[in-house]
């Protein structure tokens, strides 16, 4: 075919029209968690359902069952009385994290992989869970352990518990209740009760004497950075998951449903406080008033670093699911405008909140994890540029090598969100 100037112009107009059509119409869409109609942003750009299915299947198979040295992060680990066990390995740090275990379970329930779900839950309960009522982390999961089950840090990181509980509720709806640790809803209810009501417990840990408390601040109705009292008066924007708290307000213990409804709205408001007014970037760690927190052992936590990649995912799928926070549209548009100004193939993964690039390798392009999170932001974005972020995720290769754990988990979560396959599995007749 000969491309004349007129034809080139026509193709350009057609492409622009397609991009405009691919941008989500956030003015008319209804809450996906209520309607069951989850937007597929890949399909909106003409990508076939089969191609999307194949891409997700390939990513799951590679990250769960690929080459053990260069591809996989999921590793079977024998059996016990409750059945098979498996863990998700942070390859770079050579440890198993509650974050990754709970992500793995969420991915498994979304993809109807009950065997993998149960194996991960069994390993977490066997090697990460604190069942001793005298332990400061009683009822929670050690956030970092070795692959042989020896704890490296006994205290929890609350995002793990948040994903564990929500994945268990979804499993109860999708698969029904099992026995023992596979009584999914009962396990989630118990965990949620302790996250809200657990009283202070002091005791000895690897780090000396520590006192642990609940995971959600009773006054602020906000997730803590940690229940360890030394640093419990802080938070982390990427731990704020209002989309999940709305689920808890519907299916969790009835006595606490009003609290979880409040927590959802508090987190929505928090994103607006924490996100920079120009760039939309949030810090890794923060104070309850939304200001950045530079932790004494990690002063760079006041910047946009690796934790903060996930903030946009959290406010965006909450908007898609519940339509309860219209500022999410503004936040996604602001964030994507910043990264577009940096260049979609050039932007880094670490910035000051004002937008100064802080990556050690200034020439390195974006990594798969951040590409995925920025694509999920398109669930809330209204500007046509959002289609470019979706395309960037589609063209992204499956992570391999040293950093495949974090990049890979976020990549797979991103594919599920953007394809409409990350869904709220709720019992029938949920109230609006």
C-alpha positions in Angstrom: 0.0 0.0 0.0 1.2 3.5 -0.8 0.8 6.0 2.1 -0.1 9.3 0.5 -0.1 12.5 2.7 -3.9 12.4 2.7 -4.0 8.8 3.9 -1.4 9.5 6.6 -3.5 12.4 7.8 -6.6 10.2 7.8 -4.8 7.5 9.8 -3.6 10.0 12.3 -7.1 11.3 12.8 -8.4 7.7 13.2 -5.7 6.9 15.8 -6.6 10.1 17.7 -10.2 9.1 17.6 -9.4 5.6 18.8 -7.4 7.0 21.8 -10.3 9.3 22.7 -12.7 6.3 22.6 -10.3 4.3 24.7 -10.3 6.8 27.5 -12.7 5.7 30.3 -16.0 7.7 30.4 -16.0 8.3 34.1 -19.1 10.5 34.0 -21.5 7.7 33.2 -20.0 4.4 34.4 -21.6 2.8 37.5 -19.8 1.0 40.4 -18.3 -2.2 39.0 -18.6 -4.0 42.3 -22.3 -3.4 42.3 -23.1 -4.0 38.6 -20.5 -6.7 38.0 -19.4 -4.9 34.9 -15.7 -4.3 35.2 -14.0 -2.2 32.5 -11.6 -4.0 30.2 -9.2 -1.2 29.1 -7.4 -3.5 26.7 -10.6 -4.4 24.9 -11.4 -0.7 24.7 -8.3 -0.4 22.4 -9.3 -3.3 20.2 -7.3 -6.0 21.8 -9.1 -9.3 21.6 -10.4 -11.2 24.6 -8.4 -14.2 23.6 -5.2 -12.2 23.4 -5.8 -10.8 26.8 -6.5 -14.2 28.2 -3.3 -15.6 26.7 -1.2 -12.8 28.0 -2.4 -13.2 31.6 -2.1 -17.0 31.4 1.5 -16.7 30.1 2.4 -14.2 32.9 0.9 -16.5 35.6 2.5 -19.6 34.2 5.9 -18.0 34.0 5.9 -16.3 37.4 4.4 -19.4 39.2 5.8 -22.3 37.2 8.6 -20.9 35.1 12.3 -21.5 35.3 13.3 -21.6 39.0 16.5 -19.6 38.5 15.3 -16.8 36.2 11.5 -16.7 36.1 9.5 -18.2 38.9 8.7 -16.6 42.2 6.2 -19.3 43.4 7.9 -22.3 45.0 6.1 -25.5 46.3 7.4 -26.4 49.8 6.2 -29.9 50.8 3.1 -30.8 52.7 1.7 -30.9 56.2 -1.5 -32.1 57.8 -3.4 -29.3 56.1 -2.1 -30.2 52.6 0.4 -28.7 50.2 2.5 -25.6 51.0 4.1 -23.0 48.8 5.7 -19.5 49.1 6.4 -16.5 47.0 10.1 -15.6 47.1 11.5 -12.1 47.0 14.4 -13.1 44.9 16.4 -9.9 45.3 16.2 -10.0 49.1 16.1 -13.8 49.5 13.1 -13.7 51.9 9.4 -14.4 51.9 7.2 -11.4 52.6 3.6 -11.2 53.8 3.1 -8.6 51.0 4.0 -11.1 48.3 2.2 -14.1 49.9 -1.0 -12.1 50.1 -0.6 -10.8 46.6 -0.1 -14.4 45.4 -3.4 -15.4 47.2 -5.3 -12.5 45.6 -4.0 -13.3 42.2 -4.9 -17.0 42.7 -8.5 -16.3 43.8 -9.0 -13.9 40.9 -7.8 -16.5 38.4 -9.7 -19.4 40.1 -6.4 -21.2 41.2 -7.6 -22.8 44.5 -4.7 -25.2 44.9 -2.2 -22.4 44.7 -4.3 -20.2 47.0 -4.5 -22.9 49.6 -0.8 -23.8 49.4 0.2 -20.1 50.0 -2.3 -19.7 52.9 -1.1 -23.0 54.5 2.6 -21.8 54.3 1.7 -18.4 55.7 -0.3 -19.9 58.6 2.5 -22.5 59.2 5.5 -20.2 59.1 4.5 -16.5 59.4 1.4 -16.5 61.7 1.8 -15.6 65.4 -0.5 -17.9 67.5 1.1 -17.1 70.9 -1.3 -14.7 72.8 1.8 -13.4 74.7 3.6 -12.3 71.5 3.5 -8.6 70.6 2.5 -9.6 67.1 -0.2 -12.1 68.2 -2.8 -12.7 65.5 -0.7 -11.2 62.8 1.9 -12.4 60.3 5.7 -11.8 60.4 6.3 -9.5 57.4 9.7 -11.1 56.5 10.9 -14.7 57.0 13.4 -16.9 55.4 12.2 -19.6 53.0 12.9 -22.2 55.7 10.3 -20.4 57.9 12.7 -18.6 60.3 11.5 -15.1 61.0 13.7 -12.2 60.0 11.3 -9.6 61.4 8.5 -10.8 63.6 6.3 -7.7 63.4 3.7 -7.3 60.6 3.4 -4.9 57.7 -0.3 -4.2 57.6 -0.8 -4.4 53.8 -0.2 -8.1 54.1 -3.0 -8.5 56.6 -5.3 -6.3 54.4 -4.7 -8.5 51.3 -4.9 -11.7 53.3 -8.3 -10.9 54.8 -9.8 -9.6 51.5 -8.5 -12.6 49.5 -10.1 -14.9 52.1 -13.4 -13.2 51.9 -13.3 -13.6 48.1 -12.3 -17.2 48.4 -15.3 -17.9 50.6 -17.7 -16.5 48.0 -16.0 -18.1 45.0 -15.2 -21.5 46.4 -17.3 -21.9 49.5 -16.0 -22.8 53.0 -13.6 -25.6 53.7 -12.4 -27.1 56.9 -9.7 -26.0 59.4 -7.6 -23.1 58.1 -9.7 -23.3 54.9 -12.8 -22.0 56.6 -12.0 -18.8 54.7 -14.6 -16.4 56.0 -14.0 -17.5 59.6 -10.3 -16.9 59.2 -10.9 -13.5 57.6 -13.4 -12.5 60.4 -10.9 -13.4 63.1 -8.1 -11.5 61.4 -10.3 -8.5 60.8 -11.4 -8.5 64.5 -7.8 -8.4 65.7 -6.8 -5.8 63.2 -9.4 -3.5 64.7 -9.6 -4.5 68.3 -6.3 -6.1 69.4 -5.1 -4.6 72.6 -1.5 -3.8 73.5 0.8 -6.7 74.1 4.4 -6.3 75.3 7.0 -9.0 75.0 10.4 -10.0 73.7 11.2 -10.3 70.0 14.4 -10.6 67.9 14.6 -6.8 68.2 14.3 -6.8 72.0 11.3 -5.7 74.0 8.4 -4.5 71.8 4.8 -3.5 72.3 2.3 -4.2 69.6 -1.2 -2.9 69.2 -4.0 -2.9 66.6 -3.4 -2.2 62.9 -5.9 0.6 62.5 -5.8 3.7 64.6 -9.1 3.9 66.5 -9.3 7.7 66.4 -8.2 8.4 62.9 -9.7 5.1 61.4 -6.5 4.9 59.5 -4.1 2.0 58.8 -0.9 2.2 60.8 2.6 1.9 59.3 3.2 -0.8 61.9 1.5 -1.9 65.2 4.9 -1.6 66.9 4.2 1.4 69.3 7.5 3.0 68.5 6.3 3.8 65.0 2.6 3.2 65.2 1.7 6.9 64.9 2.5 6.9 61.2 1.0 5.4 58.0 1.9 4.5 54.4 -0.2 5.8 51.5 0.2 2.5 49.6 -1.4 0.6 52.6 -4.6 2.6 52.1 -7.0 0.3 50.3 -10.5 1.9 50.5 -11.8 -0.5 47.8 -11.1 -3.4 50.2 -12.5 -1.6 53.3 -15.8 -1.2 51.4 -15.8 -5.0 51.0 -15.3 -5.4 54.8 -18.1 -3.0 55.5 -20.4 -5.4 53.7 -19.1 -8.9 54.6 -16.9 -8.4 57.7 -18.1 -8.8 61.4 -21.3 -6.7 61.7 -20.2 -4.9 64.8 -17.4 -3.2 62.9 -19.0 -2.5 59.5 -19.6 1.2 60.3 -15.9 1.6 61.3 -14.7 0.1 58.0 -17.1 2.3 56.1 -15.5 5.3 57.9 -12.0 3.9 57.2 -12.8 3.8 53.5 -13.7 7.4 53.3 -10.8 8.5 55.5 -8.4 6.8 53.1 -10.0 8.4 50.1 -9.5 11.8 51.7 -5.9 10.8 52.7 -4.9 10.3 49.1 -5.9 13.9 48.3 -3.8 15.1 51.3 -0.7 13.0 50.5 -0.5 13.4 46.7 1.6 16.4 45.6 -0.6 19.1 44.1 1.4 19.3 40.9 2.9 15.8 40.3 0.3 13.6 42.0 3.2 11.7 43.6 2.8 10.3 47.1 5.6 9.5 49.6 6.5 6.0 50.7 5.7 6.8 54.4 3.5 9.5 55.8 1.9 11.1 58.9 -1.8 10.9 59.6 -2.2 14.4 58.4 -1.0 13.5 54.9 2.5 15.0 55.3 5.6 12.9 54.3 7.4 11.1 57.1 11.2 10.6 56.8 11.8 7.6 59.0 15.0 7.8 61.1 16.4 4.6 59.5 15.1 5.4 56.0 15.0 9.2 55.4 14.3 8.7 51.7 10.8 7.4 52.7 9.6 11.0 52.4 10.0 10.6 48.6 8.2 8.7 46.0 9.9 5.4 46.1 8.9 1.7 45.6 6.0 1.5 48.1 4.4 4.6 46.6 4.1 3.1 43.2 1.0 1.4 44.4 -1.0 4.4 45.6 -2.4 5.1 42.2 -3.6 1.5 41.9 -5.4 1.8 45.2 -7.3 5.0 44.5 -8.1 3.9 40.9 -9.6 0.5 41.4 -11.6 1.9 44.4 -13.1 4.5 42.0 -13.8 1.8 39.5 -15.4 -0.5 42.0 -17.4 1.9 44.2 -17.6 5.3 42.5 -17.3 7.0 45.9 -14.4 9.4 45.4 -14.5 11.6 42.3 -11.2 13.1 43.3 -9.6 9.9 42.1 -10.1 11.0 38.6 -8.2 14.2 39.2 -5.4 12.3 41.0 -4.9 9.9 38.1 -5.0 12.6 35.5 -2.4 14.6 37.5 -0.1 11.6 38.1 -0.3 10.5 34.4 0.3 14.0 33.2 3.5 14.1 35.2 4.8 10.8 33.9 3.9 11.7 30.4 5.9 14.9 30.7 8.9 12.8 31.7 8.4 10.6 28.6 6.6 7.2 28.7 9.8 5.4 27.9 12.2 7.5 30.0 10.6 8.1 33.4 12.2 6.7 36.5 10.9 4.9 39.5 12.1 7.3 42.3 11.3 11.0 42.6 11.1 13.8 45.1 7.4 14.7 45.5 8.1 17.8 43.4 9.3 15.7 40.5 13.1 15.6 40.7 14.3 12.3 39.4 16.3 10.4 42.1 17.1 7.1 40.4 20.7 6.0 40.6 20.7 5.2 36.9 19.3 8.3 35.4 19.2 6.7 32.0 17.2 3.7 32.9 13.6 3.6 31.7 10.5 2.6 33.7 10.4 -0.9 35.2 7.4 -3.3 34.8 6.0 -2.7 38.3 5.6 1.0 37.9 4.4 0.7 34.3 1.7 -1.6 35.6 0.6 0.7 38.4 0.5 3.7 36.1 -1.7 1.7 33.7 -4.1 0.8 36.5 -4.4 4.6 37.1 -6.3 4.7 33.8 -9.3 3.1 35.5 -9.9 6.5 37.1 -8.3 8.8 34.5 -10.4 10.9 32.2 -7.7 12.3 29.8 -7.1 10.5 26.4 -3.4 10.1 27.4 -4.5 7.3 29.7 -4.7 5.0 26.6 -1.0 5.4 26.2 -0.3 4.0 29.7 -2.5 1.0 28.9 -0.6 0.4 25.7 2.7 0.6 27.6 1.5 -2.2 29.9 0.4 -4.3 27.0 3.8 -4.0 25.4 5.7 -4.7 28.7 7.5 -8.0 28.9 7.0 -10.4 31.8 9.7 -9.6 34.4 12.6 -12.0 34.8 15.8 -12.0 36.7 16.9 -10.5 40.0 14.0 -8.0 40.5 11.2 -10.2 39.2 9.4 -10.6 42.5 8.1 -7.0 43.1 7.9 -6.1 39.4 6.3 -9.4 38.6 3.6 -9.3 41.3 2.7 -5.7 40.4 2.8 -6.6 36.7 0.3 -9.4 37.1 -1.9 -7.4 39.4 -1.9 -4.7 36.8 -2.9 -7.0 34.0 -5.8 -8.2 36.1 -7.0 -4.7 37.0 -6.7 -3.3 33.5 -8.4 -6.3 31.9 -11.4 -6.2 34.2 -10.4 -9.5 35.9 -9.6 -8.1 39.3 -13.1 -8.3 40.8 -14.9 -8.0 44.1 -16.2 -11.5 44.8 -19.2 -10.7 47.1 -22.2 -12.7 48.2 -25.4 -12.0 46.3 -27.7 -9.1 47.3 -25.1 -6.7 48.6 -26.5 -3.3 49.5 -25.4 -0.3 47.4 
